[in-house]
Amino acid sequence: MRDVVRAVELPEEDDEYDDIKSEAGERTVALDSTTISVPLAWRERQEEERLAAGPEVWVDSGRVFTQADGRPLRPQ
């Protein structure tokens, strides 16, 4: 089981991590092994994309779901 203890705000151009507002905002969400396998498989695919893109192209945004070059997805 994994805990999420951060929220993401999307200001102007830069992504910003912020702590949750209070401990009352913390939640534990139980995920079955099938659900957990999806982002883990995605991480492997993303690693393949990173290696294929090369360090001169890949942007290490620290995100799980990104554009093909590693830049963060920006909801419109």
N, C-alpha and C positions, 0 to 999 in steps of 0.2 A: 504494500500500500504506500502511496506517495502523498505528501501534503503540499498544497499550494499556499504559499504565505505572502504572495506579492500580487499586486494589481498592475495593469499596464495602462498608462494614459497615453494618448496620442496627440501631443501638442503640435504646433506648427510643423517643423521639419524633423525634429529629433524624437525618437521614442524615449520614454522615461519610465523606469521602474520605480514603484513606490510601495512602501509597506501598506498592508491593509489598514483601514482606519482604526480598528480596535480589535482586541481579542475576540469580541463578540462576532466579528466578521469572519473568523476562522471556521472552516468547514472541513470535515473529513469525508471524502467520497470514496466508497469502495468500488473498485473496478475488477471485473473478472479477467482471467488470463487472455481471452480473445480480444477484449477491448484494449488491454495493455499492449498486446502484440502489434496493433496497428501503428501507433507512433514509433515503436521500436523498429519496425520494418521501414517506416518512412525515414528514420534517422540513418539507416544503412543506405537507402537510396540517395539521401542528401549527401552523404559522405562520398558516394560515387560521383555525384554531380560536382562536388567541391574539387575532387581530384581531377576530373575531366576539364573543369574550367581553369584550373591552375591558379597559383597565388596572385598573379597579376590581374586576374579578372574577378576572382571570388571575393565577396565582401563578407567578413565574419561579423554578422549582426547578432549572433548569439540566439537567434530565433529557431524554433523547430520548423515552422512553416514559412517558407521564404519564396522569393522569385527565383528563377533559374540560376541567377548569379549570386545568390545569398542575401540580396537586399531584402529588408523586411517588406511583408505585404502591407499595403496601405488601404484600408477599407475606404471606399468612395461613397 
